[in-house]
Amino acid sequence: MTYAGCPLYGLKSKKMLKLLLHIEDSRFLKQDYVASLVSPYIDKRCKPRLIEAPREELKAIQKQIKQILGQIVVPPNVFSGVKGRSYVDNAVMHTGSNRRNLFKIDLTAFFPSISRETVYHFFCEDLCCSPDVAEALTNLTTIDLEKTRANCLDEIYYFLDAKGVSCRNHLISGAPTSQIMSYLVNHDMFDEMQKVSDDNGVIMTVYVDDVTFSTENRISGDFKRSIIAIVRKYAYKISKAKVKGYTKLYPKMVTGVVIDSAGKTVIKNSMRKKIIKEHSYLRKHPEDAKSRQRLRGLLAVARQVNPYAFPTIYRFAFDKRV
């Protein structure tokens, strides 16, 4: 990776850091204050997950950090929070005229597993910031659960323990910075996986906690064990339920995108059903602005996979006369 073009590279002054991030209140550089601006809780609406939502004033600073970190040149097969690259682009890397075998892993509770020390090391050692600047940047992008005002810490700790995560001071799961940083601070781990992939003629892509490998050849057990050993070396855990292997002729799911048996990306059946259902409702209630907006959103997602999907429904949804 190339760091020299990043304005944070070699930064030695907290005064300059505040100017770069448009920070007027120095309290934002303190861990205790940042912790008071994050509201962690367990979202139980679907599958339980940890949400750590920063307040708007903190999020604005984090967006600035994300924009600055976006100037770091990362490999073309990395899709974690990189502007102009999407989860669909990630899946497309595993398609082609020749059918492919595929293997994928999912890193369990990835953001909460990324420790404050790992983040600090990146700012201090990789970006060559001074210790005080590295500490301030770490404070802005990590959360010490003990310092929050959350009323449900016991529930959060129980959730993390069930995931096998002992880290209580970690990358903020709801911060704009976290996707790109999850790759940057762990690039050594991903570099090791890439080396094994290159040595075996395997294409590898990274989309946050999803790592996917594909090849026209057989994916050996030794290759899979090597990848899993690298993850364990860096003290992360793999969700056993999400370790998947697919043969050439079997349809595959990569970051929510289906790759059919011919090796082409297709829209998921569940997404098709949602579009058809919403379209049917809107035809009966054309004045429902929220339904029209939902349909437009669904179509936008579908058309990332197939730019020409649902042409008739698309024209109806975006009819300017309505």
DRENTORKE-564197 format. One record per residue (C-alpha): residue number from 1; residue in three letters; x, y, z. Coordinates in Angstrom, 3 decimals, decimal comma, always signed. Layout:
N
  nr rest       c1       c2       c3
 NUM  ALA        X        Y        Z
...
# end
This chain:
322
  nr rest       c1       c2       c3
   1  MET   +0,000   +0,000   +0,000
   2  THR   +1,011   +3,612   -0,523
   3  TYR   +0,726   +5,882   +2,524
   4  ALA   +2,696   +8,935   +1,403
   5  GLY   -0,306  +10,608   -0,249
   6  CYS   -2,358  +10,496   +2,940
   7  PRO   -2,365  +13,834   +4,846
   8  LEU   -2,120  +11,915   +8,123
   9  TYR   +1,152  +10,297   +7,113
  10  GLY   +3,985  +11,489   +9,354
  11  LEU   +1,721  +13,935  +11,223
  12  LYS   +3,394  +15,113  +14,441
  13  SER   +1,135  +17,952  +15,626
  14  LYS   -2,238  +17,702  +17,337
  15  LYS   -2,852  +21,297  +16,300
  16  MET   -2,507  +20,289  +12,648
  17  LEU   -4,703  +17,265  +13,292
  18  LYS   -7,469  +19,512  +14,594
  19  LEU   -7,167  +21,703  +11,497
  20  LEU   -7,304  +18,691   +9,189
  21  LEU  -10,405  +17,285  +10,906
  22  HIS  -12,080  +20,679  +11,509
  23  ILE  -12,095  +20,104  +15,277
  24  GLU  -12,631  +23,184  +17,425
  25  ASP  -13,295  +21,419  +20,741
  26  SER  -10,190  +19,644  +22,082
  27  ARG  -12,369  +17,306  +24,139
  28  PHE  -12,880  +15,240  +20,970
  29  LEU   -9,259  +14,104  +21,261
  30  LYS   -9,946  +12,513  +24,663
  31  GLN  -11,121   +8,920  +24,994
  32  ASP  -13,549   +9,631  +27,847
  33  TYR  -15,356  +12,332  +25,865
  34  VAL  -15,595  +10,244  +22,700
  35  ALA  -17,014   +7,357  +24,749
  36  SER  -19,750   +9,646  +26,047
  37  LEU  -20,819  +10,303  +22,438
  38  VAL  -21,320   +6,641  +21,513
  39  SER  -24,448   +4,675  +22,418
  40  PRO  -23,841   +0,905  +22,340
  41  TYR  -26,726   -1,582  +22,419
  42  ILE  -27,734   -4,997  +21,108
  43  ASP  -30,050   -4,797  +18,107
  44  LYS  -32,508   -7,709  +18,387
  45  ARG  -34,767   -6,945  +15,428
  46  CYS  -33,263   -9,739  +13,324
  47  LYS  -30,137  -11,629  +14,253
  48  PRO  -28,693  -10,017  +17,421
  49  ARG  -25,767   -7,696  +16,704
  50  LEU  -23,816   -5,013  +18,536
  51  ILE  -24,587   -1,454  +17,462
  52  GLU  -22,317   +1,394  +18,612
  53  ALA  -23,879   +4,525  +17,192
  54  PRO  -21,832   +7,760  +17,370
  55  ARG  -23,607  +11,101  +17,763
  56  GLU  -23,684  +13,374  +14,737
  57  GLU  -20,916  +15,708  +15,899
  58  LEU  -18,552  +12,750  +16,355
  59  LYS  -19,704  +11,102  +13,138
  60  ALA  -18,862  +14,267  +11,184
  61  ILE  -15,240  +14,046  +12,365
  62  GLN  -15,114  +10,329  +11,597
  63  LYS  -16,369  +11,003   +8,061
  64  GLN  -13,470  +13,402   +7,625
  65  ILE  -11,020  +10,741   +8,830
  66  LYS  -12,592   +8,242   +6,430
  67  GLN  -12,181  +10,676   +3,536
  68  ILE   -8,514  +11,193   +4,422
  69  LEU   -7,831   +7,466   +4,829
  70  GLY   -9,497   +6,973   +1,447
  71  GLN   -6,417   +8,582   -0,109
  72  ILE   -4,368   +5,527   +0,843
  73  VAL   -3,979   +3,309   -2,215
  74  VAL   -5,194   -0,199   -1,361
  75  PRO   -5,063   -3,319   -3,579
  76  PRO   -7,774   -3,625   -6,258
  77  ASN   -9,274   -6,703   -4,602
  78  VAL  -10,154   -4,824   -1,397
  79  PHE  -13,755   -3,580   -1,213
  80  SER  -14,015   -2,621   +2,476
  81  GLY  -15,301   +0,963   +2,592
  82  VAL  -13,400   +1,969   -0,559
  83  LYS  -15,085   +4,738   -2,558
  84  GLY  -16,310   +3,547   -5,930
  85  ARG  -16,166   -0,151   -4,987
  86  SER  -19,228   -2,113   -3,887
  87  TYR  -20,241   -5,534   -2,608
  88  VAL  -21,372   -6,311   -6,168
  89  ASP  -17,903   -5,479   -7,525
  90  ASN  -16,539   -7,864   -4,913
  91  ALA  -18,725  -10,704   -6,232
  92  VAL  -17,921   -9,929   -9,873
  93  MET  -14,246  -10,691   -9,163
  94  HIS  -15,306  -14,339   -8,837
  95  THR  -17,164  -14,594  -12,157
  96  GLY  -15,945  -15,162  -15,685
  97  SER  -16,302  -17,246  -18,805
  98  ASN  -14,833  -20,273  -17,011
  99  ARG  -16,654  -21,700  -14,005
 100  ARG  -14,869  -21,465  -10,677
 101  ASN  -14,613  -23,340   -7,395
 102  LEU  -15,110  -21,065   -4,416
 103  PHE  -14,263  -20,956   -0,705
 104  LYS  -15,266  -18,208   +1,703
 105  ILE  -14,886  -17,360   +5,381
 106  ASP  -16,541  -14,850   +7,698
 107  LEU  -14,666  -13,262  +10,604
 108  THR  -16,796  -13,400  +13,750
 109  ALA  -17,721  -10,070  +15,397
 110  PHE  -14,876   -8,492  +13,427
 111  PHE  -15,107   -4,836  +14,526
 112  PRO  -15,401   -5,591  +18,282
 113  SER  -12,456   -7,980  +17,907
 114  ILE  -10,152   -5,240  +16,569
 115  SER   -8,423   -3,912  +19,665
 116  ARG   -7,417   -0,374  +20,528
 117  GLU   -3,791   -1,533  +20,488
 118  THR   -4,128   -2,754  +16,893
 119  VAL   -5,591   +0,588  +15,812
 120  TYR   -2,928   +2,588  +17,660
 121  HIS   -0,176   +0,488  +16,072
 122  PHE   -1,500   +1,345  +12,602
 123  PHE   -1,524   +5,102  +13,215
 124  CYS   +1,826   +5,094  +14,982
 125  GLU   +3,826   +2,529  +13,002
 126  ASP   +2,243   +2,437   +9,536
 127  LEU   +1,183   +6,074   +9,195
 128  CYS   +4,213   +7,225  +11,246
 129  CYS   +2,172   +9,651  +13,375
 130  SER   +3,665  +10,906  +16,614
 131  PRO   +2,457   +9,011  +19,716
 132  ASP   +0,126  +11,826  +20,835
 133  VAL   -1,428  +12,186  +17,353
 134  ALA   -1,787   +8,404  +17,058
 135  GLU   -3,478   +8,315  +20,454
 136  ALA   -5,918  +11,092  +19,476
 137  LEU   -6,834   +9,314  +16,218
 138  THR   -7,263   +6,060  +18,125
 139  ASN   -9,544   +7,815  +20,609
 140  LEU  -11,713   +9,064  +17,741
 141  THR  -12,130   +5,646  +16,159
 142  THR  -12,323   +3,215  +19,091
 143  ILE  -14,619   +2,774  +22,067
 144  ASP  -13,876   +1,704  +25,630
 145  LEU  -17,154   +0,139  +26,723
 146  GLU  -16,315   +0,772  +30,377
 147  LYS  -16,309   +4,515  +29,703
 148  THR  -19,715   +4,654  +27,975
 149  ARG  -23,002   +5,601  +29,576
 150  ALA  -24,743   +2,464  +28,343
 151  ASN  -27,329   +0,927  +30,658
 152  CYS  -27,026   -2,510  +29,061
 153  LEU  -23,348   -3,340  +29,506
 154  ASP  -24,096   -6,754  +31,032
 155  GLU  -26,126   -7,665  +27,968
 156  ILE  -23,363   -6,408  +25,652
 157  TYR  -20,699   -8,352  +27,535
 158  TYR  -22,840  -11,496  +27,405
 159  PHE  -23,217  -11,045  +23,626
 160  LEU  -19,454  -10,592  +23,120
 161  ASP  -18,617  -13,529  +25,393
 162  ALA  -20,976  -15,735  +23,386
 163  LYS  -19,038  -14,722  +20,281
 164  GLY  -15,750  -15,551  +21,975
 165  VAL  -14,719  -11,874  +21,990
 166  SER  -12,926  -10,680  +25,119
 167  CYS  -11,938   -7,243  +23,770
 168  ARG  -13,767   -4,398  +25,551
 169  ASN  -11,828   -1,504  +23,985
 170  HIS  -12,160   -1,784  +20,223
 171  LEU  -12,988   -0,317  +16,824
 172  ILE  -16,392   +1,420  +16,945
 173  SER  -18,805   -0,820  +15,064
 174  GLY  -21,072   +2,023  +13,936
 175  ALA  -18,427   +4,552  +12,898
 176  PRO  -18,020   +5,664   +9,244
 177  THR  -14,293   +4,922   +9,600
 178  SER  -14,611   +1,290  +10,612
 179  GLN  -14,998   -0,480   +7,253
 180  ILE  -11,842   +0,899   +5,676
 181  MET   -9,927   +0,723   +8,962
 182  SER  -10,854   -2,929   +9,468
 183  TYR   -8,689   -3,627   +6,423
 184  LEU   -5,943   -1,050   +6,981
 185  VAL   -5,127   -2,036  +10,564
 186  ASN   -5,123   -5,732   +9,608
 187  HIS   -3,332   -5,499   +6,273
 188  ASP   -0,521   -7,761   +7,508
 189  MET   -3,041  -10,574   +8,043
 190  PHE   -4,678  -10,021   +4,670
 191  ASP   -1,261   -9,771   +2,995
 192  GLU   -0,378  -13,216   +4,350
 193  MET   -3,632  -14,634   +2,974
 194  GLN   -2,885  -12,968   -0,363
 195  LYS   +0,568  -14,578   -0,494
 196  VAL   -0,943  -18,035   +0,033
 197  SER   -3,587  -17,275   -2,611
 198  ASP   -0,999  -16,076   -5,150
 199  ASP   +1,124  -19,157   -4,545
 200  ASN   -1,896  -21,356   -5,318
 201  GLY   -3,315  -19,429   -8,286
 202  VAL   -6,365  -18,348   -6,273
 203  ILE   -8,248  -15,039   -6,570
 204  MET   -8,926  -13,477   -3,164
 205  THR  -11,201  -10,560   -2,285
 206  VAL  -11,886   -8,758   +0,990
 207  TYR  -15,210   -7,137   +1,873
 208  VAL  -15,002   -6,148   +5,553
 209  ASP  -15,411   -9,472   +7,407
 210  ASP  -16,067  -11,577   +4,293
 211  VAL  -13,010  -13,073   +2,603
 212  THR  -13,638  -14,996   -0,606
 213  PHE  -11,325  -17,239   -2,632
 214  SER  -11,958  -18,737   -6,084
 215  THR  -10,112  -20,618   -8,769
 216  GLU  -10,751  -22,750  -11,839
 217  ASN   -8,782  -25,506  -10,102
 218  ARG   -9,578  -27,553   -7,027
 219  ILE   -9,257  -25,724   -3,685
 220  SER   -7,254  -28,058   -1,495
 221  GLY   -7,709  -28,819   +2,165
 222  ASP   -4,150  -27,600   +2,774
 223  PHE   -5,059  -24,209   +1,284
 224  LYS   -8,127  -23,899   +3,511
 225  ARG   -6,181  -24,899   +6,604
 226  SER   -3,452  -22,352   +5,781
 227  ILE   -6,017  -19,542   +5,557
 228  ILE   -7,694  -20,533   +8,826
 229  ALA   -4,296  -20,764  +10,549
 230  ILE   -3,463  -17,188   +9,471
 231  VAL   -6,726  -15,883  +10,948
 232  ARG   -6,043  -17,657  +14,239
 233  LYS   -2,464  -16,354  +14,277
 234  TYR   -3,884  -12,807  +14,462
 235  ALA   -6,318  -13,830  +17,253
 236  TYR   -9,508  -13,507  +15,199
 237  LYS  -12,238  -16,115  +15,009
 238  ILE  -14,069  -17,592  +12,040
 239  SER  -17,801  -18,250  +12,059
 240  LYS  -17,964  -21,992  +11,448
 241  ALA  -21,503  -21,686  +10,104
 242  LYS  -20,294  -19,278   +7,418
 243  VAL  -17,334  -21,281   +6,153
 244  LYS  -18,584  -22,316   +2,722
 245  GLY  -17,184  -24,215   -0,199
 246  TYR  -18,791  -24,399   -3,642
 247  THR  -17,893  -26,549   -6,639
 248  LYS  -17,881  -25,197  -10,196
 249  LEU  -21,410  -26,291  -11,116
 250  TYR  -23,062  -25,136   -7,881
 251  PRO  -24,691  -21,657   -7,539
 252  LYS  -22,744  -19,469   -5,118
 253  MET  -23,540  -16,587   -2,754
 254  VAL  -20,838  -13,923   -2,456
 255  THR  -21,500  -10,833   -0,296
 256  GLY  -25,233  -11,133   -0,915
 257  VAL  -24,904  -11,629   -4,683
 258  VAL  -25,785  -14,922   -6,371
 259  ILE  -23,358  -16,330   -8,937
 260  ASP  -25,281  -18,899  -10,963
 261  SER  -24,031  -22,247  -12,254
 262  ALA  -22,913  -20,539  -15,490
 263  GLY  -20,672  -18,147  -13,519
 264  LYS  -22,818  -15,017  -13,938
 265  THR  -24,204  -12,700  -11,241
 266  VAL  -27,985  -12,818  -10,833
 267  ILE  -30,483  -11,059   -8,579
 268  LYS  -31,523  -13,077   -5,530
 269  ASN  -35,026  -14,581   -5,611
 270  SER  -35,811  -12,892   -2,294
 271  MET  -35,016   -9,497   -3,847
 272  ARG  -37,178  -10,291   -6,883
 273  LYS  -40,092  -11,180   -4,629
 274  LYS  -39,723   -7,936   -2,666
 275  ILE  -39,734   -5,864   -5,866
 276  ILE  -42,758   -7,647   -7,310
 277  LYS  -44,671   -7,369   -4,015
 278  GLU  -43,892   -3,648   -3,622
 279  HIS  -44,770   -3,004   -7,268
 280  SER  -48,088   -4,798   -6,874
 281  TYR  -48,934   -2,712   -3,808
 282  LEU  -47,916   +0,574   -5,441
 283  ARG  -50,055   -0,079   -8,521
 284  LYS  -53,063   -0,200   -6,197
 285  HIS  -51,887   +2,783   -4,102
 286  PRO  -49,962   +5,054   -6,533
 287  GLU  -50,216   +8,006   -4,126
 288  ASP  -48,136   +6,233   -1,447
 289  ALA  -44,847   +8,163   -1,609
 290  LYS  -43,101   +5,914   +0,946
 291  SER  -43,932   +2,795   -1,056
 292  ARG  -42,603   +4,426   -4,230
 293  GLN  -39,393   +5,334   -2,442
 294  ARG  -39,035   +1,765   -1,146
 295  LEU  -39,535   +0,385   -4,648
 296  ARG  -36,967   +2,785   -6,081
 297  GLY  -34,478   +1,708   -3,423
 298  LEU  -35,037   -1,981   -4,150
 299  LEU  -34,612   -1,384   -7,879
 300  ALA  -31,398   +0,560   -7,282
 301  VAL  -29,968   -2,412   -5,372
 302  ALA  -31,115   -4,908   -8,025
 303  ARG  -29,641   -2,830  -10,819
 304  GLN  -26,219   -2,936   -9,226
 305  VAL  -26,303   -6,636  -10,097
 306  ASN  -28,121   -6,263  -13,435
 307  PRO  -28,295   -2,705  -14,833
 308  TYR  -31,242   -3,610  -17,065
 309  ALA  -33,398   -5,495  -14,549
 310  PHE  -37,165   -4,913  -14,352
 311  PRO  -37,396   -2,284  -17,131
 312  THR  -41,205   -1,954  -16,967
 313  ILE  -41,315   -1,704  -13,175
 314  TYR  -38,386   +0,738  -13,267
 315  ARG  -40,242   +3,076  -15,631
 316  PHE  -43,326   +2,875  -13,416
 317  ALA  -41,375   +3,566  -10,215
 318  PHE  -39,592   +6,581  -11,657
 319  ASP  -42,529   +7,995  -13,616
 320  LYS  -42,141  +11,766  -13,114
 321  ARG  -45,814  +12,360  -13,848
 322  VAL  -46,751  +10,748  -10,515
# end
